[in-house]
């Protein structure tokens, strides 16, 4: 059984003390494909080192995270563009809009989001979207960019059923992680109304650990708990959820 974590920050400082042991725990449980989103240029070398250490398991993205769209965002976008021109990446991400931490940067977040979508189209890559308290703003941008070259993953989807259908209308899979196991997560109440072919699994580790680890550091092996929850929601075997969601990830990332 091959299980794919489509979104994990394995280079995070939270794993500095036990990174190899943490990755080994995941590999031992069948979580063997890790897709690594970028944050900003300060993490690029750490990402490359991770790929070097686990070349058969780690697949990198390149992008500028919306919470890191600051005064130097144009320099950061230049870095993204240069990296994409220089070597292979599997997506442009994570990109998007985050209005939870700072609403004052909305204008430059929108600019950075659109610019990176266009970079993804140029390189024929999927995008991986970060959205926090910004569904309307995200959809507004996606509507202007909607075409056959726009596709990817709506990472950490926490919206309504209506918003799920709107996200899927832009050729987006829904990234489902620990929130599906939360009592107040809400998405578990309607996920079975969405065909499993639209779903990919993710942890967003070290963030958003699933029950029973909620509030603790998340890690990729905990994806098993998300797998179990979706098996229950869809009333299919663990193996079937793993098979379908891994195939969905292959359809998005091309590997």
N, C-alpha and C positions, 0 to 999 in steps of 0.2 A: 504494500500500500504506500503510494507516494503522496505526501501531503505538501502543499505549497503555501508558504507564508509570503503573500504578495506585498507585504509592507512591514519591514522591521529595521530599526536603527541599530544594527549590531555593532556599529562603531561608537555608540554612545559611551560617554564617560561612566555611565552607570554600570557598564560591564568590564571596566578596566581591571578589576581584581580577579575575574573568573571567566573571561570571554571564551576561551577555548573549552573549558568545562561546560559552560552554558550551551555552546553550539553542539558539543558532543551529546549532551542530554537530548537535544532536539533530534539529531541524526539517529540516535538509538531508538527513537519512537516513530521514525518514518518521516519526520519533517525534514526534507532534504533539499528543498529549493527555497532560497531566500532572495527576495527582491528588495534592494536597498535604496530608499529614497535619499535625495540630497537635501541639505538645509542651506548651506552657503559655502563659499570657497574655503573657509577655515577647516572644513571636514574632508576636503577632496583627497588629501594624501592618506588619511585614515581609511577612507573607502577603498583606495587603490591597494593598500596593504591587506585589507580584509579579502579582497578579490585574489590577491597573490597567494594568501594562505589557504583559501578554499576555492580554487578555480573551477571545480565541478559543481559547486553548490551556490555560489554567490554571483548575483547578477545586478549590475549597478544602473541607477538612474542618474540624471543630471538635471539640476534646476535650482531655483531660488525660492525658498519657503516664504509664504506671505508674511509671517511674523518677522522675517529678516529683511523685508523691503524697507530699508532705511535711507538716510541721506546719500549713501554710497551705492544705491541700487543700480545705477547705470554701470558702474564698474563691475558689480556682481553679475549683471546680465551679460556684460562683455565676456566675463569668465565662463559663463554657461555656454555662450556661443562658440568661444574658442575651444572648449572641451569637446563639444559636440562635433566640431569640424576635425578634431584631432584623432578621435578613437571611437570605439564601439560602446554605445549605451543602449539600454533596452526600453527606456521611456524618458520623457521629460517630466520630472516630478521631484518632490511634491510641490505643486504650484496651486495658486488659487487666491482666495480672499478669506481673511480672518478679522472679524470685527469684535471679537471677544476682548482682546487685549488693547486694541488701539483703533478707534474709528477715524482718527485724524489723518491716517495714511491711506484712506480708501482710494483716493485718486491715483496715487502711484502704485497701489496694489493692483488696481484695474489695469493700468498701463503695463505693469510687469506680467500680469496674467495673460493679457492678449499677445504681448510680444513673444512669450514663451510658447503659447499655443501655435503661433506662426512658425517658430523654430521647429516645433515638433512636426508640423506639416511638411516643412522643407526637408526634414530628415526622414519623413515617413515613419514617425514613431508615435506610440500612444502617449497620452498625458495621464498623470495621476493627480487627482484634484483633492486639495485640502479645503474644506468648507467649515467654518465655524461662525454661527449666527450671521450667515451671509448667503442663504439659498437664493433669494431674489437677485442679489447682485451677481452671483455666479451664473445663474440662468440667463441674466441679461447679456453677459459677455458671451456665453455659449451660443445664444441665439444668433448673435452677429457672426459667429465663426462656424455655424453649422454647415457641414458639407460631408462628402464621402471620405474626406481625409481626416475628419475629426473622430477620434475614438479613444477609449482608455478605461480608466477606473475612477469611480467616485469613492475615494478612500474614506474609511470610517463613516459609512453612511448612517445617519441618525435621524433622518427626516420622516415624513409621513408617507403613506402609500401613494398619494397623489404626487408628491415630490419624487418618489422612487420612479414612477412612470415617466415623469418629466426628464429625470436624469437619464433613463434608459433611451429616451427619444433622441438623445445626442450620442448614441452608440457607446454608452458607458455601462460597464459592469458595476455592480455594487460591492464594495469592499466591506465584508462583515467580520467583526471581531468580538472582543469581550463584551461590548455593550449589549449584544444579543442575549447574554446570560444574566444581565442585571434585572432585578425585579421592576425597576422603574425605567428600563431601557426602551420599552414600548414597541420597538421594531419586531420583537418576537411575536407580537399579536397579529401581524399581517404578512410576515415573510412567506408563509405558505401560499399566499395569493400571487407570489412572484415565482415564475419558473426558475428552477435551480440553474438553468443554463445562463442566467443573468448574474450569478453570484460567484465571487471569489473570496477566499479566506485570507485573513490577515491578523496580526497581533498588534501592530504599532508599538511593539516593545521598544523601550522599557515602560511604555505608558499603557493605561487602560487594561490592566490585568483582569481576566474573567473570574467569575465566581468559581471556586472558593478563595481565590487569591486577590480579590478586589482590594485595592488600597496598597498592595505591595508592588514590588518591581515586577513588571511583566517580562516574559521571555518566550522564545519561539516554541518551546515544548508545550507551553500552555495552550497552544492552538488546538490540542487534543480536546480541550474543554469546549471550545467553539464548535469543533467537529461533532462532538457528542450532542450539543444543543441543536444543531441543524439536523442531525439524524433524527432527533425526537420531533422537531417541528415538521419535517417533511415526511416522516414515517418511512424512511429508507435506511439501509445499512450504513454504517460508518464508511465502509469501503466504497459504496456508491457515491456518497457525498465527496469523499476524497478524490475519486476518479473524475467526477463531473467538474468539480471546482478546479482541479489541476488542469484538465483539458481546457477549461475556460481561460485559465492563466496562459496556457500555450497559445490560445487564439489571440489573446491581447498582445503578449510580449514576443511571440514568434519563436519561442524556445520552450 
